Amino acid sequence: MLFKIIGLIIGLLVLGAGVYYLIKEKDDTESKKIYGIISAVGAVITIVCTVLLIVS
């Protein structure tokens, strides 16, 4: 259970950082692509850890 909570926190931090830099670098198209992918990875980690916490 501890690993799921740590994974949830890490996922939220990655998602938050990705969204922050996505907004900050909104004029650069290549940066938008990279930070969009980082945000998506953070969202997937967050969703998976949340589902695992609810199921168990």
Stockholm file with secondary structure:
# STOCKHOLM 1.0

chainA/1-56         MLFKIIGLIIGLLVLGAGVYYLIKEKDDTESKKIYGIISAVGAVITIVCTVLLIVS
#=GR chainA/1-56 SS CHHHHHHHHHHHHHHHHHHHHHHHTTTCHHHHHHHHHHHHHHHHHHHHHHHHHHHC
#=GC SS_cons        CHHHHHHHHHHHHHHHHHHHHHHHTTTCHHHHHHHHHHHHHHHHHHHHHHHHHHHC
//
